[in-house]
């Protein structure tokens, strides 16, 4: 299933999370977790590179 995590283990984890955070916080936790996973997937799919070459002083002053 999920890398060795079966249904009984998943239920135990959910019960522990419910006890720690309470039922009112679960939607907020789920939403935050979903956004984090979505952003991670988006970041890993993008082929954008970051330019780390130092700029010459002339190039910096031209942008101002």
mmCIF file as gemmi writes it, N, C-alpha and C atoms, coordinates in Angstrom:
data_model
loop_
_atom_site.group_PDB
_atom_site.id
_atom_site.type_symbol
_atom_site.label_atom_id
_atom_site.label_alt_id
_atom_site.label_comp_id
_atom_site.label_asym_id
_atom_site.label_entity_id
_atom_site.label_seq_id
_atom_site.pdbx_PDB_ins_code
_atom_site.Cartn_x
_atom_site.Cartn_y
_atom_site.Cartn_z
_atom_site.occupancy
_atom_site.B_iso_or_equiv
_atom_site.pdbx_formal_charge
_atom_site.auth_seq_id
_atom_site.auth_asym_id
_atom_site.pdbx_PDB_model_num
ATOM 1 N N . UNK Axp A 1 ? 0.848 -1.189 0 1 0 ? 1 A 1
ATOM 2 C CA . UNK Axp A 1 ? 0 0 0 1 0 ? 1 A 1
ATOM 3 C C . UNK Axp A 1 ? 0.888 1.246 0 1 0 ? 1 A 1
ATOM 4 N N . UNK Axp A 2 ? 1.029 1.928 1.1 1 0 ? 2 A 1
ATOM 5 C CA . UNK Axp A 2 ? 1.794 3.173 1.166 1 0 ? 2 A 1
ATOM 6 C C . UNK Axp A 2 ? 3.181 2.938 1.755 1 0 ? 2 A 1
ATOM 7 N N . UNK Axp A 3 ? 3.981 2.121 1.119 1 0 ? 3 A 1
ATOM 8 C CA . UNK Axp A 3 ? 5.337 1.905 1.603 1 0 ? 3 A 1
ATOM 9 C C . UNK Axp A 3 ? 5.378 1.163 2.921 1 0 ? 3 A 1
ATOM 10 N N . UNK Axp A 4 ? 4.585 0.134 3.073 1 0 ? 4 A 1
ATOM 11 C CA . UNK Axp A 4 ? 4.613 -0.656 4.298 1 0 ? 4 A 1
ATOM 12 C C . UNK Axp A 4 ? 3.59 -0.22 5.333 1 0 ? 4 A 1
ATOM 13 N N . UNK Axp A 5 ? 2.841 0.833 5.06 1 0 ? 5 A 1
ATOM 14 C CA . UNK Axp A 5 ? 1.818 1.279 6.001 1 0 ? 5 A 1
ATOM 15 C C . UNK Axp A 5 ? 0.49 0.662 5.57 1 0 ? 5 A 1
ATOM 16 N N . UNK Axp A 6 ? -0.052 -0.172 6.427 1 0 ? 6 A 1
ATOM 17 C CA . UNK Axp A 6 ? -1.328 -0.805 6.128 1 0 ? 6 A 1
ATOM 18 C C . UNK Axp A 6 ? -2.484 -0.028 6.718 1 0 ? 6 A 1
ATOM 19 N N . UNK Axp A 7 ? -3.678 -0.556 6.544 1 0 ? 7 A 1
ATOM 20 C CA . UNK Axp A 7 ? -4.879 0.11 7.045 1 0 ? 7 A 1
ATOM 21 C C . UNK Axp A 7 ? -4.883 0.229 8.575 1 0 ? 7 A 1
ATOM 22 N N . UNK Axp A 8 ? -4.509 -0.812 9.325 1 0 ? 8 A 1
ATOM 23 C CA . UNK Axp A 8 ? -4.505 -0.648 10.794 1 0 ? 8 A 1
ATOM 24 C C . UNK Axp A 8 ? -3.543 0.439 11.274 1 0 ? 8 A 1
ATOM 25 N N . UNK Axp A 9 ? -2.369 0.513 10.669 1 0 ? 9 A 1
ATOM 26 C CA . UNK Axp A 9 ? -1.409 1.546 11.068 1 0 ? 9 A 1
ATOM 27 C C . UNK Axp A 9 ? -1.918 2.934 10.734 1 0 ? 9 A 1
ATOM 28 N N . UNK Axp A 10 ? -2.558 3.049 9.577 1 0 ? 10 A 1
ATOM 29 C CA . UNK Axp A 10 ? -3.111 4.336 9.159 1 0 ? 10 A 1
ATOM 30 C C . UNK Axp A 10 ? -4.211 4.797 10.114 1 0 ? 10 A 1
ATOM 31 N N . UNK Axp A 11 ? -5.049 3.882 10.547 1 0 ? 11 A 1
ATOM 32 C CA . UNK Axp A 11 ? -6.117 4.216 11.497 1 0 ? 11 A 1
ATOM 33 C C . UNK Axp A 11 ? -5.53 4.671 12.828 1 0 ? 11 A 1
ATOM 34 N N . UNK Axp A 12 ? -4.491 3.988 13.307 1 0 ? 12 A 1
ATOM 35 C CA . UNK Axp A 12 ? -3.845 4.378 14.571 1 0 ? 12 A 1
ATOM 36 C C . UNK Axp A 12 ? -3.259 5.78 14.446 1 0 ? 12 A 1
ATOM 37 N N . UNK Axp A 13 ? -2.605 6.075 13.332 1 0 ? 13 A 1
ATOM 38 C CA . UNK Axp A 13 ? -2.024 7.407 13.127 1 0 ? 13 A 1
ATOM 39 C C . UNK Axp A 13 ? -3.114 8.472 13.114 1 0 ? 13 A 1
ATOM 40 N N . UNK Axp A 14 ? -4.222 8.2 12.433 1 0 ? 14 A 1
ATOM 41 C CA . UNK Axp A 14 ? -5.323 9.171 12.376 1 0 ? 14 A 1
ATOM 42 C C . UNK Axp A 14 ? -5.948 9.406 13.746 1 0 ? 14 A 1
ATOM 43 N N . UNK Axp A 15 ? -6.074 8.348 14.548 1 0 ? 15 A 1
ATOM 44 C CA . UNK Axp A 15 ? -6.627 8.495 15.9 1 0 ? 15 A 1
ATOM 45 C C . UNK Axp A 15 ? -5.693 9.343 16.756 1 0 ? 15 A 1
ATOM 46 N N . UNK Axp A 16 ? -4.389 9.123 16.652 1 0 ? 16 A 1
ATOM 47 C CA . UNK Axp A 16 ? -3.43 9.91 17.436 1 0 ? 16 A 1
ATOM 48 C C . UNK Axp A 16 ? -3.479 11.381 17.02 1 0 ? 16 A 1
ATOM 49 N N . UNK Axp A 17 ? -3.565 11.64 15.722 1 0 ? 17 A 1
ATOM 50 C CA . UNK Axp A 17 ? -3.666 13.028 15.238 1 0 ? 17 A 1
ATOM 51 C C . UNK Axp A 17 ? -4.957 13.666 15.747 1 0 ? 17 A 1
ATOM 52 N N . UNK Axp A 18 ? -6.041 12.912 15.738 1 0 ? 18 A 1
ATOM 53 C CA . UNK Axp A 18 ? -7.323 13.424 16.225 1 0 ? 18 A 1
ATOM 54 C C . UNK Axp A 18 ? -7.249 13.77 17.708 1 0 ? 18 A 1
ATOM 55 N N . UNK Axp A 19 ? -6.59 12.942 18.487 1 0 ? 19 A 1
ATOM 56 C CA . UNK Axp A 19 ? -6.455 13.199 19.932 1 0 ? 19 A 1
ATOM 57 C C . UNK Axp A 19 ? -5.59 14.431 20.181 1 0 ? 19 A 1
ATOM 58 N N . UNK Axp A 20 ? -4.501 14.559 19.441 1 0 ? 20 A 1
ATOM 59 C CA . UNK Axp A 20 ? -3.57 15.67 19.67 1 0 ? 20 A 1
ATOM 60 C C . UNK Axp A 20 ? -4.169 17.01 19.232 1 0 ? 20 A 1
ATOM 61 N N . UNK Axp A 21 ? -4.724 17.061 18.032 1 0 ? 21 A 1
ATOM 62 C CA . UNK Axp A 21 ? -5.174 18.338 17.473 1 0 ? 21 A 1
ATOM 63 C C . UNK Axp A 21 ? -6.656 18.607 17.648 1 0 ? 21 A 1
ATOM 64 N N . UNK Axp A 22 ? -7.471 17.599 17.835 1 0 ? 22 A 1
ATOM 65 C CA . UNK Axp A 22 ? -8.907 17.792 17.964 1 0 ? 22 A 1
ATOM 66 C C . UNK Axp A 22 ? -9.588 17.823 16.606 1 0 ? 22 A 1
ATOM 67 N N . UNK Axp A 23 ? -10.881 17.588 16.616 1 0 ? 23 A 1
ATOM 68 C CA . UNK Axp A 23 ? -11.638 17.488 15.367 1 0 ? 23 A 1
ATOM 69 C C . UNK Axp A 23 ? -11.742 18.829 14.64 1 0 ? 23 A 1
ATOM 70 N N . UNK Axp A 24 ? -11.714 19.92 15.371 1 0 ? 24 A 1
ATOM 71 C CA . UNK Axp A 24 ? -11.864 21.241 14.749 1 0 ? 24 A 1
ATOM 72 C C . UNK Axp A 24 ? -10.685 21.643 13.888 1 0 ? 24 A 1
ATOM 73 N N . UNK Axp A 25 ? -9.505 21.157 14.209 1 0 ? 25 A 1
ATOM 74 C CA . UNK Axp A 25 ? -8.297 21.544 13.484 1 0 ? 25 A 1
ATOM 75 C C . UNK Axp A 25 ? -8.007 20.642 12.289 1 0 ? 25 A 1
ATOM 76 N N . UNK Axp A 26 ? -8.649 19.498 12.189 1 0 ? 26 A 1
ATOM 77 C CA . UNK Axp A 26 ? -8.339 18.55 11.116 1 0 ? 26 A 1
ATOM 78 C C . UNK Axp A 26 ? -8.506 19.132 9.716 1 0 ? 26 A 1
ATOM 79 N N . UNK Axp A 27 ? -9.573 19.891 9.418 1 0 ? 27 A 1
ATOM 80 C CA . UNK Axp A 27 ? -9.679 20.471 8.073 1 0 ? 27 A 1
ATOM 81 C C . UNK Axp A 27 ? -8.532 21.427 7.746 1 0 ? 27 A 1
ATOM 82 N N . UNK Axp A 28 ? -8.102 22.217 8.723 1 0 ? 28 A 1
ATOM 83 C CA . UNK Axp A 28 ? -6.992 23.145 8.504 1 0 ? 28 A 1
ATOM 84 C C . UNK Axp A 28 ? -5.691 22.39 8.279 1 0 ? 28 A 1
ATOM 85 N N . UNK Axp A 29 ? -5.483 21.333 9.028 1 0 ? 29 A 1
ATOM 86 C CA . UNK Axp A 29 ? -4.274 20.521 8.867 1 0 ? 29 A 1
ATOM 87 C C . UNK Axp A 29 ? -4.271 19.863 7.494 1 0 ? 29 A 1
ATOM 88 N N . UNK Axp A 30 ? -5.406 19.319 7.092 1 0 ? 30 A 1
ATOM 89 C CA . UNK Axp A 30 ? -5.515 18.689 5.777 1 0 ? 30 A 1
ATOM 90 C C . UNK Axp A 30 ? -5.284 19.671 4.646 1 0 ? 30 A 1
ATOM 91 N N . UNK Axp A 31 ? -5.827 20.867 4.796 1 0 ? 31 A 1
ATOM 92 C CA . UNK Axp A 31 ? -5.652 21.89 3.777 1 0 ? 31 A 1
ATOM 93 C C . UNK Axp A 31 ? -4.183 22.297 3.657 1 0 ? 31 A 1
ATOM 94 N N . UNK Axp A 32 ? -3.538 22.485 4.78 1 0 ? 32 A 1
ATOM 95 C CA . UNK Axp A 32 ? -2.122 22.855 4.768 1 0 ? 32 A 1
ATOM 96 C C . UNK Axp A 32 ? -1.253 21.756 4.185 1 0 ? 32 A 1
ATOM 97 N N . UNK Axp A 33 ? -1.564 20.525 4.534 1 0 ? 33 A 1
ATOM 98 C CA . UNK Axp A 33 ? -0.814 19.388 4.011 1 0 ? 33 A 1
ATOM 99 C C . UNK Axp A 33 ? -1.009 19.267 2.499 1 0 ? 33 A 1
ATOM 100 N N . UNK Axp A 34 ? -2.232 19.462 2.045 1 0 ? 34 A 1
ATOM 101 C CA . UNK Axp A 34 ? -2.523 19.409 0.613 1 0 ? 34 A 1
ATOM 102 C C . UNK Axp A 34 ? -1.794 20.488 -0.172 1 0 ? 34 A 1
ATOM 103 N N . UNK Axp A 35 ? -1.779 21.703 0.368 1 0 ? 35 A 1
ATOM 104 C CA . UNK Axp A 35 ? -1.071 22.793 -0.294 1 0 ? 35 A 1
ATOM 105 C C . UNK Axp A 35 ? 0.427 22.517 -0.348 1 0 ? 35 A 1
ATOM 106 N N . UNK Axp A 36 ? 0.961 21.968 0.734 1 0 ? 36 A 1
ATOM 107 C CA . UNK Axp A 36 ? 2.39 21.649 0.764 1 0 ? 36 A 1
ATOM 108 C C . UNK Axp A 36 ? 2.762 20.6 -0.265 1 0 ? 36 A 1
ATOM 109 N N . UNK Axp A 37 ? 1.956 19.557 -0.368 1 0 ? 37 A 1
ATOM 110 C CA . UNK Axp A 37 ? 2.216 18.504 -1.349 1 0 ? 37 A 1
ATOM 111 C C . UNK Axp A 37 ? 2.08 19.047 -2.766 1 0 ? 37 A 1
ATOM 112 N N . UNK Axp A 38 ? 1.067 19.868 -3.001 1 0 ? 38 A 1
ATOM 113 C CA . UNK Axp A 38 ? 0.852 20.457 -4.319 1 0 ? 38 A 1
ATOM 114 C C . UNK Axp A 38 ? 2.026 21.342 -4.724 1 0 ? 38 A 1
ATOM 115 N N . UNK Axp A 39 ? 2.502 22.178 -3.799 1 0 ? 39 A 1
ATOM 116 C CA . UNK Axp A 39 ? 3.634 23.052 -4.1 1 0 ? 39 A 1
ATOM 117 C C . UNK Axp A 39 ? 4.907 22.246 -4.339 1 0 ? 39 A 1
ATOM 118 N N . UNK Axp A 40 ? 5.089 21.168 -3.587 1 0 ? 40 A 1
ATOM 119 C CA . UNK Axp A 40 ? 6.264 20.323 -3.767 1 0 ? 40 A 1
ATOM 120 C C . UNK Axp A 40 ? 6.247 19.674 -5.153 1 0 ? 40 A 1
ATOM 121 N N . UNK Axp A 41 ? 5.099 19.151 -5.553 1 0 ? 41 A 1
ATOM 122 C CA . UNK Axp A 41 ? 4.99 18.531 -6.879 1 0 ? 41 A 1
ATOM 123 C C . UNK Axp A 41 ? 5.232 19.559 -7.978 1 0 ? 41 A 1
ATOM 124 N N . UNK Axp A 42 ? 4.698 20.755 -7.803 1 0 ? 42 A 1
ATOM 125 C CA . UNK Axp A 42 ? 4.879 21.811 -8.789 1 0 ? 42 A 1
ATOM 126 C C . UNK Axp A 42 ? 6.357 22.187 -8.902 1 0 ? 42 A 1
ATOM 127 N N . UNK Axp A 43 ? 7.027 22.275 -7.77 1 0 ? 43 A 1
ATOM 128 C CA . UNK Axp A 43 ? 8.442 22.654 -7.772 1 0 ? 43 A 1
ATOM 129 C C . UNK Axp A 43 ? 9.313 21.576 -8.397 1 0 ? 43 A 1
ATOM 130 N N . UNK Axp A 44 ? 8.962 20.318 -8.227 1 0 ? 44 A 1
ATOM 131 C CA . UNK Axp A 44 ? 9.777 19.255 -8.798 1 0 ? 44 A 1
ATOM 132 C C . UNK Axp A 44 ? 9.543 19.096 -10.294 1 0 ? 44 A 1
ATOM 133 N N . UNK Axp A 45 ? 8.391 19.527 -10.81 1 0 ? 45 A 1
ATOM 134 C CA . UNK Axp A 45 ? 8.095 19.395 -12.238 1 0 ? 45 A 1
ATOM 135 C C . UNK Axp A 45 ? 8.671 20.544 -13.053 1 0 ? 45 A 1
ATOM 136 N N . UNK Axp A 46 ? 8.851 21.696 -12.447 1 0 ? 46 A 1
ATOM 137 C CA . UNK Axp A 46 ? 9.349 22.854 -13.176 1 0 ? 46 A 1
ATOM 138 C C . UNK Axp A 46 ? 10.826 22.678 -13.491 1 0 ? 46 A 1
ATOM 139 N N . UNK Axp A 47 ? 11.181 23.033 -14.717 1 0 ? 47 A 1
ATOM 140 C CA . UNK Axp A 47 ? 12.57 22.907 -15.163 1 0 ? 47 A 1
ATOM 141 C C . UNK Axp A 47 ? 13.317 24.233 -15.061 1 0 ? 47 A 1
ATOM 142 N N . UNK Axp A 48 ? 12.755 25.155 -14.342 1 0 ? 48 A 1
ATOM 143 C CA . UNK Axp A 48 ? 13.344 26.483 -14.215 1 0 ? 48 A 1
ATOM 144 C C . UNK Axp A 48 ? 14.643 26.413 -13.415 1 0 ? 48 A 1
ATOM 145 N N . UNK Axp A 49 ? 15.652 27.124 -13.912 1 0 ? 49 A 1
ATOM 146 C CA . UNK Axp A 49 ? 16.929 27.157 -13.223 1 0 ? 49 A 1
ATOM 147 C C . UNK Axp A 49 ? 17.122 28.532 -12.602 1 0 ? 49 A 1
ATOM 148 N N . UNK Axp A 50 ? 17.885 28.57 -11.544 1 0 ? 50 A 1
ATOM 149 C CA . UNK Axp A 50 ? 18.183 29.825 -10.875 1 0 ? 50 A 1
ATOM 150 C C . UNK Axp A 50 ? 19.563 30.284 -11.32 1 0 ? 50 A 1
ATOM 151 N N . UNK Axp A 51 ? 19.645 31.521 -11.773 1 0 ? 51 A 1
ATOM 152 C CA . UNK Axp A 51 ? 20.915 32.083 -12.218 1 0 ? 51 A 1
ATOM 153 C C . UNK Axp A 51 ? 21.676 32.598 -11.007 1 0 ? 51 A 1
ATOM 154 N N . UNK Axp A 52 ? 22.828 31.988 -10.732 1 0 ? 52 A 1
ATOM 155 C CA . UNK Axp A 52 ? 23.609 32.381 -9.555 1 0 ? 52 A 1
ATOM 156 C C . UNK Axp A 52 ? 24.92 33.054 -9.933 1 0 ? 52 A 1
ATOM 157 N N . UNK Axp A 53 ? 25.062 33.421 -11.206 1 0 ? 53 A 1
ATOM 158 C CA . UNK Axp A 53 ? 26.291 34.096 -11.602 1 0 ? 53 A 1
ATOM 159 C C . UNK Axp A 53 ? 26.276 35.524 -11.079 1 0 ? 53 A 1
ATOM 160 N N . UNK Axp A 54 ? 27.405 35.974 -10.548 1 0 ? 54 A 1
ATOM 161 C CA . UNK Axp A 54 ? 27.446 37.334 -10.003 1 0 ? 54 A 1
ATOM 162 C C . UNK Axp A 54 ? 27.277 38.37 -11.106 1 0 ? 54 A 1
ATOM 163 N N . UNK Axp A 55 ? 26.579 39.437 -10.794 1 0 ? 55 A 1
ATOM 164 C CA . UNK Axp A 55 ? 26.355 40.529 -11.748 1 0 ? 55 A 1
ATOM 165 C C . UNK Axp A 55 ? 27.505 41.52 -11.658 1 0 ? 55 A 1
ATOM 166 N N . UNK Axp A 56 ? 27.807 42.133 -12.804 1 0 ? 56 A 1
ATOM 167 C CA . UNK Axp A 56 ? 28.822 43.178 -12.833 1 0 ? 56 A 1
ATOM 168 C C . UNK Axp A 56 ? 28.208 44.453 -12.256 1 0 ? 56 A 1
ATOM 169 N N . UNK Axp A 57 ? 29.009 45.309 -11.658 1 0 ? 57 A 1
ATOM 170 C CA . UNK Axp A 57 ? 28.458 46.546 -11.065 1 0 ? 57 A 1
ATOM 171 C C . UNK Axp A 57 ? 27.68 47.386 -12.073 1 0 ? 57 A 1
ATOM 172 N N . UNK Axp A 58 ? 28.091 47.377 -13.365 1 0 ? 58 A 1
ATOM 173 C CA . UNK Axp A 58 ? 27.38 48.171 -14.369 1 0 ? 58 A 1
ATOM 174 C C . UNK Axp A 58 ? 25.963 47.648 -14.577 1 0 ? 58 A 1
ATOM 175 N N . UNK Axp A 59 ? 25.806 46.313 -14.552 1 0 ? 59 A 1
ATOM 176 C CA . UNK Axp A 59 ? 24.493 45.708 -14.778 1 0 ? 59 A 1
ATOM 177 C C . UNK Axp A 59 ? 23.547 46.012 -13.624 1 0 ? 59 A 1
ATOM 178 N N . UNK Axp A 60 ? 24.076 46.079 -12.422 1 0 ? 60 A 1
ATOM 179 C CA . UNK Axp A 60 ? 23.248 46.353 -11.245 1 0 ? 60 A 1
ATOM 180 C C . UNK Axp A 60 ? 22.735 47.796 -11.288 1 0 ? 60 A 1
ATOM 181 N N . UNK Axp A 61 ? 23.63 48.753 -11.637 1 0 ? 61 A 1
ATOM 182 C CA . UNK Axp A 61 ? 23.243 50.157 -11.652 1 0 ? 61 A 1
ATOM 183 C C . UNK Axp A 61 ? 22.276 50.46 -12.797 1 0 ? 61 A 1
ATOM 184 N N . UNK Axp A 62 ? 22.324 49.703 -13.903 1 0 ? 62 A 1
ATOM 185 C CA . UNK Axp A 62 ? 21.407 49.916 -15.03 1 0 ? 62 A 1
ATOM 186 C C . UNK Axp A 62 ? 19.97 49.53 -14.682 1 0 ? 62 A 1
ATOM 187 N N . UNK Axp A 63 ? 19.795 48.565 -13.792 1 0 ? 63 A 1
ATOM 188 C CA . UNK Axp A 63 ? 18.449 48.097 -13.44 1 0 ? 63 A 1
ATOM 189 C C . UNK Axp A 63 ? 17.719 49.079 -12.529 1 0 ? 63 A 1
ATOM 190 N N . UNK Axp A 64 ? 18.444 49.955 -11.849 1 0 ? 64 A 1
ATOM 191 C CA . UNK Axp A 64 ? 17.823 50.884 -10.905 1 0 ? 64 A 1
ATOM 192 C C . UNK Axp A 64 ? 17.123 51.994 -11.575 1 0 ? 64 A 1
